[in-house]
Amino acid sequence: MAACASDTVAAGPRLVEKDDARSEIWKYFAYFADSDGKATDKSRPVCRQSSILTNLSPSYFKYFNFLPLQKSAATGSERATPQGQQPTQQPTLQAMFEQHNKYPRESKEVKRLNRAVAEFICLDQVPVYIVDKAGFRNLMQNLDKRYDVPSRNFFMYNEIPKMYNETRSIIGAQLRPNKCFSCTTDLWTSRTVDTYMAVTVQFITQSWEMQDWCLGCSALYSDHTADTVKEALEEIITDSWGLDMANLAGITTDNASNNRKAFSEYTWIPCFGHNLHLAVNKAIDIDRVASCLSRLRKTVSGFSRSNKMSRLLKDNQKSLNLPQHALIHDEPTRWGSTYDMVERFCEQQQAVSAVLAEDRKKWHLMPRDTDMTTLETVRDVLAPLSDFTDALILPLMWKIKACLKDEEGDRPLALEMKNKIRGDFEKRYDDHNLQMTLNTSTFLDPRFKGTFVTMEEDIKMELLRKAEAVQLPPHSPLDPGGAGAAPKRNRRDLKSLLCTITSEKKGADHSEMRQHSSPTPATSSLNGEFVEYKQFREISPAEDPLAWWSQHEAQLPILAHFAKKYLCISASSCASERVFSTSGNICSPRRSRLTEEHLEMLVFLAKNLNKTKQQSKKK
């Protein structure tokens, strides 16, 4: 190479330069030219100095495209570099060969890529054995040839447990500064017939942000008695996470008898969605309705299991200008799916009847006239309730009662269904302690403090009694406009629903719902806060109540303490049920041999890892 350092072409064969040459290396090489001045053989470069053919392929020179030579060996002149850029050095042979060597196991690049693969496994809930699959390894080789993917055992026994411990530390640091918290819990049986308890925690931070975390999905090895459930919950909260059960503001579960008994010593809240489901089931279980829905399920199954009938249904939908919608089969554990099934069938009744009428063997699936009347009644009764999920209980309870009022023109079946739902739903919330908790939570919500509260004086007396034990942390006074508002949660549908309910409630005559008692003398600071809090106007249901409290915490410190305690209580146990949806995705038929320990780690990371990463980015 030293002999080829001159840019001057020696006397001898005629040479031609390479077209579109960008690398400095082509200052020292060229091609033999023919009589027309074109390269004779572009696969064999020739040295300009000695006219000797090189055995290097031109494709080898691509490695020098991004590594220009800085100094000409012949003239010693500096190569011009663009302004603002530092000149780069030509790589050594050792550096070139290192580009094809694997990364050392303890290098930063390997650790970074190992963590990225582990996060991919946990966040996307894919099997760990994917790292041994040929397609995944081929993908990683195309992305970075120097990275050698470790085996599945490395991720399961090293990287994922390490990431699990780090995530637990982050969540533990979030939990420690906050005294009050609430929980949801539920039990789940996997496809391997193992029982697990899921526990989630909700709390309001010092900066008035609502946070929720999954504390675990632990296996139970004994019967599901009240004592077992209580002991398992206390073990997770106290022993595993170091939280004090005395700071538990409330626990939300379904209506199972073992849950009611297990958590009777704490503030127990029945799941709003589960209560509504049980109440609606009372109406669905009416003989006339149940028999009609049974026949409807057979009709829907006939279409879902027959390709021919499905094709004919689509053809009739086009000819009748009906929406191209498939029939829906309900899920017995979700009353909303029953409403969807009925509503969709009423929409497609003409197309369905047209298909069944063409085949005499399918006439038994044809809906009767009385069945259509029943289905329309079921649809009309359940339609107003279909928007209610988990939210503030008292506003929704008022709306549900308003929707279930008897009206003129109601059919006898509609009246019977309304009475069944209304009676069962009211019975599930007639406990005095439960009503006190719900009214206190609503009273401390600046959106509804003067509209839906029915036990205001009892609430004040209870808060006065509890205020004696409140120890407020020292803090500097805040001016009303100085506190930053907490970010609003993206719940547009719920906000719209609450705005509608509040406007309807304020327009209705609800004077009889108020309880009037002689006012308690303002002898304490809390009584003074009651007076000041009452003077504030209600904010819009679309606004964030936590942002309001962050601005008024300095003015109402004791009430703000109680607001953090009561506003973190969940109205529904759906958070725990979502944990089981994740568990079902992880414990699939092809992964049924996962141990309880590994399943808990994977579920925990699937629910929490992304949140911790987002918080790290904010910091």
C-alpha positions in Angstrom: 0.0 0.0 0.0 3.0 2.4 0.7 4.1 2.1 -2.9 0.6 3.1 -4.1 0.5 6.5 -2.3 1.0 8.8 -5.3 -1.8 10.5 -7.1 0.3 10.7 -10.3 -0.4 8.1 -12.9 2.8 6.5 -14.1 3.6 6.1 -17.8 2.1 2.8 -19.0 -1.4 1.5 -19.5 -4.3 4.0 -19.7 -6.4 4.2 -16.5 -9.9 5.5 -15.9 -11.3 6.8 -12.7 -14.3 5.1 -10.9 -17.6 6.8 -11.5 -19.2 8.5 -8.4 -16.2 7.6 -6.2 -16.8 9.0 -2.7 -14.1 7.4 -0.7 -10.6 8.8 -0.5 -9.2 5.4 -1.2 -10.1 5.8 -4.9 -7.3 8.5 -5.1 -4.9 5.5 -5.2 -6.9 3.1 -7.4 -8.5 3.1 -10.8 -9.5 0.8 -13.7 -7.7 -0.2 -16.9 -9.4 1.7 -19.8 -10.1 0.5 -23.3 -9.7 2.6 -26.5 -13.1 4.3 -25.8 -12.0 5.4 -22.3 -14.3 2.9 -20.5 -13.3 0.5 -17.7 -12.4 -2.9 -19.1 -13.0 -4.9 -15.8 -14.7 -3.1 -12.9 -14.1 -6.1 -10.6 -10.3 -5.6 -10.6 -9.0 -2.2 -9.4 -5.4 -1.3 -10.3 -2.9 0.7 -8.3 -2.3 4.1 -9.9 1.4 4.1 -8.9 2.5 0.7 -10.0 -0.3 -0.3 -12.4 -0.5 -3.6 -10.5 -3.9 -5.3 -10.2 -5.1 -5.8 -6.6 -6.9 -8.9 -5.4 -9.3 -6.7 -3.3 -12.8 -6.5 -4.6 -14.3 -3.1 -5.1 -17.0 -4.0 -2.6 -14.3 -4.0 0.1 -13.8 -0.3 -0.4 -17.3 0.4 0.9 -15.8 0.2 4.4 -13.9 3.4 3.6 -17.0 5.4 2.4 -17.6 6.9 5.8 -14.0 7.0 6.9 -12.2 9.5 4.6 -8.4 9.8 4.8 -7.4 13.0 6.4 -4.0 13.5 4.8 -2.6 12.6 1.4 0.4 10.4 1.8 2.0 11.8 -1.3 1.5 15.6 -0.8 0.9 15.8 2.9 -2.0 18.2 2.3 -4.9 18.3 4.7 -8.3 17.1 3.3 -11.0 19.7 3.5 -13.7 19.0 6.1 -17.1 20.7 6.4 -17.3 23.6 8.8 -18.4 22.6 12.3 -17.2 19.0 11.9 -14.2 17.4 13.5 -11.9 15.4 11.1 -12.1 11.7 11.6 -9.3 9.3 11.7 -8.8 6.3 9.4 -9.6 3.1 11.3 -6.9 0.6 12.0 -7.0 -2.9 10.8 -7.8 -4.0 14.4 -10.7 -1.7 14.6 -12.1 -3.0 11.3 -11.9 -6.6 12.5 -13.5 -5.7 15.8 -16.6 -4.5 13.9 -17.3 -8.2 13.2 -16.5 -9.5 16.6 -19.2 -10.2 19.2 -19.7 -7.8 22.1 -18.1 -8.9 25.4 -20.7 -10.3 27.8 -20.1 -7.6 30.4 -20.1 -4.7 28.0 -22.6 -1.8 28.2 -24.1 -2.7 24.8 -24.8 -6.3 25.9 -26.5 -5.1 29.1 -28.6 -2.6 27.2 -29.7 -5.1 24.6 -30.4 -7.8 27.3 -32.6 -5.3 29.1 -34.4 -4.4 25.9 -35.2 -8.0 25.1 -36.4 -8.7 28.7 -38.7 -5.6 28.5 -40.1 -6.9 25.2 -40.9 -10.3 26.8 -42.6 -8.7 29.8 -44.5 -5.8 28.2 -45.8 -7.7 25.2 -46.4 -10.8 27.3 -44.6 -13.2 24.8 -43.2 -16.5 25.9 -39.6 -16.5 27.1 -38.7 -19.3 24.7 -39.0 -16.8 21.9 -35.3 -15.9 22.3 -34.5 -19.4 21.1 -36.6 -19.2 18.0 -34.8 -19.0 14.6 -36.9 -16.0 13.5 -36.1 -13.9 16.5 -32.4 -14.7 16.4 -32.4 -13.8 12.7 -34.1 -10.5 13.5 -31.5 -9.7 16.1 -28.6 -10.6 13.8 -30.0 -8.2 11.2 -30.3 -5.4 13.7 -26.9 -5.9 15.3 -24.5 -8.6 14.2 -22.3 -8.2 17.2 -25.0 -9.1 19.7 -25.3 -12.7 20.7 -28.7 -13.4 22.2 -28.5 -15.3 25.5 -30.5 -18.4 26.2 -34.1 -18.4 27.7 -32.6 -19.5 31.1 -30.6 -16.3 31.3 -33.7 -14.2 30.9 -35.9 -16.3 33.2 -33.4 -16.7 36.0 -31.2 -13.6 35.7 -32.5 -10.6 33.7 -36.2 -10.8 34.5 -35.8 -11.4 38.3 -33.3 -8.4 38.3 -35.8 -6.2 36.6 -38.6 -7.4 38.9 -36.5 -6.4 42.0 -35.7 -3.0 40.5 -39.4 -2.4 39.7 -40.4 -3.4 43.3 -37.9 -0.9 44.7 -39.3 1.9 42.5 -42.9 1.2 43.6 -41.9 0.8 47.2 -40.3 4.3 47.1 -43.6 5.6 45.7 -45.7 4.0 48.5 -43.6 4.9 51.6 -44.3 8.7 51.7 -48.1 8.2 51.4 -50.0 7.2 54.5 -53.5 6.5 53.2 -54.2 3.9 50.5 -57.0 1.7 49.3 -56.9 -1.8 47.8 -58.9 -4.0 45.4 -58.6 -7.8 45.4 -60.1 -10.8 43.7 -59.4 -14.6 43.3 -58.7 -16.3 40.0 -58.2 -20.0 39.0 -55.7 -20.6 36.2 -56.0 -23.2 33.4 -53.8 -25.4 35.5 -56.4 -25.2 38.4 -54.1 -23.1 40.6 -55.7 -20.3 42.6 -54.2 -16.8 42.7 -55.0 -13.6 44.6 -54.5 -10.3 42.8 -54.0 -7.2 44.9 -53.9 -3.6 43.5 -53.3 -0.4 45.5 -54.5 3.1 44.9 -53.4 6.3 46.6 -53.0 10.0 46.1 -49.5 11.4 46.1 -48.2 14.5 47.9 -48.6 16.4 44.6 -52.2 15.3 44.3 -51.8 12.7 41.6 -53.8 9.5 41.6 -51.5 6.4 41.3 -52.4 2.7 41.1 -50.1 -0.3 41.2 -50.4 -4.0 41.1 -48.8 -5.4 44.3 -48.9 -9.0 43.2 -50.7 -12.0 41.9 -49.8 -14.6 44.6 -50.7 -18.2 44.7 -53.1 -19.6 47.4 -52.5 -23.2 48.6 -55.6 -23.6 50.8 -59.4 -23.3 50.8 -60.9 -19.9 50.0 -62.3 -19.3 53.5 -62.6 -15.9 55.0 -59.7 -16.4 57.3 -57.5 -17.6 54.4 -58.4 -14.7 52.2 -57.8 -12.2 55.0 -54.5 -13.7 56.0 -53.3 -13.8 52.3 -54.1 -10.1 51.8 -52.4 -9.0 55.0 -49.4 -11.0 54.1 -49.0 -9.3 50.8 -49.7 -5.8 52.1 -47.8 -6.0 55.4 -45.1 -8.6 55.1 -44.3 -8.2 51.4 -44.6 -4.5 51.0 -44.3 -3.2 54.6 -47.5 -1.2 54.6 -49.6 -0.6 57.7 -53.1 -2.0 57.6 -54.2 0.8 59.9 -53.7 3.2 57.0 -56.1 1.2 54.7 -58.8 3.6 53.7 -61.0 1.0 52.1 -60.9 -2.3 50.2 -63.1 -3.1 47.2 -64.1 -6.6 46.2 -67.0 -8.5 44.7 -70.0 -9.6 46.8 -68.7 -13.1 47.6 -69.6 -14.1 51.1 -66.0 -15.0 52.1 -64.9 -11.4 51.1 -67.7 -9.8 53.1 -66.7 -11.8 56.2 -62.9 -11.5 55.6 -62.9 -7.7 55.4 -65.7 -6.9 57.9 -63.1 -5.3 60.2 -62.1 -2.8 57.5 -64.0 -0.3 55.4 -65.4 -2.8 52.8 -66.8 -1.4 49.5 -68.8 -3.8 47.2 -67.8 -3.5 43.6 -70.3 -1.2 41.8 -70.1 -3.1 38.6 -70.7 -6.4 40.3 -73.7 -5.0 42.2 -75.2 -3.7 39.0 -74.7 -7.1 37.3 -76.4 -8.9 40.1 -79.3 -6.5 40.1 -79.8 -6.7 36.3 -79.6 -10.5 36.5 -82.7 -10.4 38.8 -84.6 -9.0 35.8 -83.0 -11.3 33.3 -84.0 -14.3 35.4 -87.7 -13.6 35.0 -89.1 -16.7 33.4 -90.5 -15.0 30.3 -87.2 -13.1 29.7 -85.0 -16.1 30.5 -86.8 -18.5 28.1 -86.8 -15.8 25.3 -83.0 -15.2 25.8 -82.4 -19.0 25.7 -84.1 -19.2 22.3 -82.2 -16.2 21.1 -78.8 -17.8 22.0 -79.7 -20.8 19.9 -80.5 -18.6 16.9 -77.2 -16.6 17.3 -75.3 -19.9 17.6 -76.8 -21.2 14.4 -75.4 -18.2 12.5 -72.0 -18.2 14.2 -71.5 -21.9 13.5 -72.6 -21.9 9.8 -70.5 -20.3 7.1 -73.5 -20.5 4.6 -75.9 -18.7 7.0 -73.3 -16.0 7.7 -72.8 -15.4 4.0 -76.6 -15.3 3.4 -76.9 -12.8 6.3 -74.4 -10.5 4.7 -76.3 -10.7 1.3 -79.6 -9.8 3.0 -78.0 -7.0 4.9 -76.9 -5.4 1.7 -80.3 -5.9 0.0 -82.1 -4.4 3.0 -79.6 -1.6 3.5 -78.8 -2.7 7.0 -75.4 -2.2 8.8 -72.9 -4.9 8.0 -72.8 -6.2 11.6 -72.4 -9.7 12.9 -74.6 -11.2 15.5 -73.3 -11.1 19.1 -73.3 -14.0 21.6 -73.5 -13.0 25.2 -71.2 -13.9 28.1 -73.2 -15.0 31.2 -70.8 -13.2 33.6 -71.3 -9.8 31.9 -74.9 -8.4 31.7 -73.7 -5.8 29.2 -73.0 -8.5 26.7 -76.6 -9.7 27.0 -77.8 -6.2 26.2 -75.5 -6.0 23.2 -76.8 -9.4 22.0 -80.4 -8.2 22.2 -79.7 -4.8 20.7 -77.8 -6.3 17.8 -80.5 -8.9 17.1 -83.3 -6.2 17.1 -81.2 -4.3 14.6 -80.7 -7.3 12.3 -84.1 -9.0 12.8 -85.3 -8.4 9.3 -82.1 -9.9 7.7 -82.1 -12.8 10.1 -85.7 -13.7 9.4 -85.1 -13.5 5.7 -82.3 -16.0 5.9 -84.2 -18.4 8.1 -87.3 -18.2 6.0 -85.4 -19.6 3.0 -84.6 -22.9 4.7 -87.4 -25.0 6.2 -85.0 -26.9 8.4 -84.1 -23.6 10.1 -87.7 -22.4 10.9 -87.4 -23.5 14.5 -84.8 -20.7 14.9 -87.2 -18.1 13.7 -88.1 -15.6 16.5 -91.8 -15.4 17.5 -93.8 -12.3 17.6 -94.0 -12.5 21.4 -90.2 -13.0 21.5 -89.6 -9.8 19.6 -91.9 -7.9 21.9 -90.0 -9.3 24.9 -86.6 -8.5 23.4 -87.7 -4.9 22.6 -88.8 -4.5 26.2 -85.5 -5.9 27.5 -83.6 -3.5 25.2 -85.6 -0.5 26.3 -85.1 -1.2 30.0 -81.4 -2.0 29.9 -80.4 0.7 27.4 -80.2 3.6 29.9 -78.0 1.4 32.2 -75.5 0.4 29.5 -73.3 3.5 30.0 -72.7 2.9 33.7 -69.5 1.2 34.7 -67.2 2.3 37.5 -67.4 5.9 38.8 -68.6 7.8 41.7 -71.4 5.7 43.2 -73.9 8.2 44.6 -74.3 10.2 41.3 -74.7 7.0 39.4 -77.1 5.5 42.0 -79.3 8.6 41.6 -79.2 8.3 37.8 -80.0 4.6 37.9 -83.0 5.2 40.2 -84.2 7.9 37.8 -83.9 5.6 34.8 -85.9 2.9 36.6 -88.8 5.0 37.7 -92.2 3.7 36.5 -93.6 5.6 33.6 -97.0 5.8 32.0 -97.2 3.5 29.0 -94.7 0.9 30.4 -95.6 -2.7 29.6 -96.2 -5.0 32.6 -92.9 -6.8 31.8 -91.0 -3.5 31.8 -92.5 -2.6 35.2 -91.6 -5.9 36.6 -88.0 -5.7 35.3 -87.6 -2.2 36.7 -88.9 -3.2 40.1 -86.6 -6.2 40.3 -83.5 -4.2 39.4 -84.3 -1.2 41.6 -85.2 -3.3 44.6 -82.1 -5.5 44.5 -79.8 -2.6 43.8 -81.1 -0.5 46.7 -80.8 -3.5 49.1 -77.1 -3.8 48.4 -76.4 -0.2 49.5 -78.6 0.0 52.6 -75.9 -0.6 55.1 -75.3 2.5 57.3 -71.5 2.3 57.4 -71.4 1.9 53.7 -73.6 4.9 53.2 -71.4 6.9 55.5 -68.3 6.0 53.4 -70.0 6.8 50.1 -71.5 10.1 51.4 -68.1 11.2 52.9 -66.3 10.5 49.6 -68.9 12.5 47.7 -68.9 15.3 50.3 -65.1 15.7 49.8 -65.5 15.8 46.1 -65.8 19.5 45.1 -67.9 18.6 42.1 -70.8 17.1 44.0 -70.4 18.3 47.6 -73.7 20.1 47.6 -75.8 18.0 45.2 -75.7 14.3 46.0 -74.8 14.3 49.7 -77.7 13.1 52.0 -75.9 12.7 55.4 -74.0 16.0 55.7 -74.4 16.5 59.4 -73.5 12.9 60.2 -70.4 13.3 58.0 -69.3 16.4 59.9 -69.7 14.7 63.3 -67.7 11.7 62.1 -64.9 13.8 60.7 -64.7 15.9 63.8 -64.3 12.7 65.8 -61.5 11.4 63.5 -59.8 14.8 63.3 -58.5 14.5 66.9 -56.1 11.8 65.7 -55.0 13.6 62.5 -51.3 14.7 62.5 -50.7 17.0 59.6 -47.2 17.1 58.1 -45.5 20.6 58.4 -45.7 22.6 55.2 -45.2 26.1 54.2 -48.4 28.1 53.3 -49.3 28.2 49.7 -50.9 31.1 48.0 -54.2 30.2 46.2 -52.7 30.5 42.7 -49.3 29.1 43.4 -49.9 25.3 43.4 -49.6 23.5 40.2 -52.7 21.6 39.0 -52.4 17.9 38.8 -52.7 16.5 35.2 -56.3 15.6 34.3 -57.1 12.0 33.6 -58.3 11.2 30.2 -61.9 10.1 30.9 -64.0 12.1 28.5 -66.9 9.7 28.4 -67.2 9.6 32.1 -66.9 13.4 32.4 -69.7 13.8 29.9 -71.9 11.4 31.8 -71.3 13.1 35.2 -72.0 16.5 33.7 -75.4 15.2 32.4 -76.2 13.6 35.7 -75.3 16.6 37.8 -77.4 19.0 35.6 -80.4 16.6 35.9 -80.0 16.3 39.6 -79.8 20.1 40.2 -82.9 20.5 38.1 -84.9 18.0 40.0 -86.7 18.5 43.3 -84.4 16.8 45.8 -85.2 18.8 48.9 -86.6 15.7 50.7 -83.2 14.0 50.3 -81.5 16.6 52.6 -81.2 16.0 56.3 -81.4 19.1 58.5 -79.9 19.2 61.9 -78.9 21.9 64.3 -75.5 23.2 63.2 -72.5 22.3 65.3 -70.7 25.3 66.9 -67.5 26.2 65.1 -65.3 25.4 68.0 -62.4 23.9 66.2 -60.3 24.5 63.1 -62.2 21.8 61.3 -65.5 23.5 61.9 -64.0 26.6 60.4 -62.9 24.6 57.4 -66.4 23.2 57.0 -67.7 26.8 56.8 -65.1 27.9 54.4 -65.4 24.7 52.3 -69.2 25.2 52.0 -68.7 28.7 50.6 -66.7 27.4 47.7 -68.9 26.8 44.7 -69.1 23.4 43.1 -66.8 23.0 40.2 -67.8 21.4 36.9 -68.0 17.6 36.8 -65.6 17.8 33.8 -62.9 19.3 36.1 -60.3 17.4 38.1 -61.1 17.4 41.8 -57.5 16.6 42.7 -56.3 19.7 40.9 -58.8 21.7 43.0 -57.5 20.2 46.2 -53.9 20.9 45.2 -54.8 24.6 45.0 -56.8 24.7 48.3 -54.7 22.3 50.5 -53.1 25.2 52.4 -56.5 26.7 53.2 -58.2 23.4 54.2 -55.4 21.2 55.6 -57.5 18.9 57.7 -60.2 18.4 55.0 -57.4 17.9 52.4 -56.0 15.1 54.6 -59.4 13.4 54.6 -59.8 14.0 50.9 -56.6 12.0 50.2 -58.0 9.2 52.4 -61.5 8.9 50.9 -61.0 10.0 47.3 -58.5 7.2 46.6 -61.1 4.5 47.4 -62.1 2.6 44.2 -65.8 2.1 43.4 -65.0 -1.0 41.4 -62.8 -4.1 41.7 -62.1 -4.1 37.9 -58.4 -3.3 38.5 -57.9 -6.7 40.0 -59.9 -8.4 37.3 -57.7 -6.7 34.7 -54.7 -8.4 36.4 -56.4 -11.7 35.7 -56.9 -10.8 32.1 -53.1 -10.3 31.9 -52.5 -13.5 33.8 -54.7 -15.5 31.3 -52.6 -14.1 28.4 -49.4 -15.2 30.1 -50.5 -18.6 31.4 -51.6 -19.7 27.9 -51.9 -23.4 26.9 -48.4 -23.4 25.6 -47.0 -21.9 28.8 -49.1 -23.9 31.3 -45.9 -25.2 33.1 -44.9 -21.8 34.4 -44.2 -21.9 38.1 -46.2 -19.7 40.5 -43.1 -17.6 41.2 -42.4 -17.0 37.5 -46.0 -16.2 36.7 -46.2 -13.7 39.5 -43.0 -12.0 38.2 -44.3 -11.8 34.7 -47.7 -10.5 35.7 -46.2 -7.9 38.0 -43.9 -6.6 35.3 -46.6 -6.6 32.6 -48.8 -4.4 34.8 -46.1 -2.1 36.3 -43.0 -1.9 34.1 -44.4 0.5 31.6 -45.6 2.9 34.3 -42.2 3.0 36.0 -40.5 3.7 32.7 -42.8 6.6 32.0 -42.2 8.0 35.5 -38.4 7.7 34.9 -38.8 9.7 31.6 -40.7 12.5 33.4 -37.9 12.9 35.9 
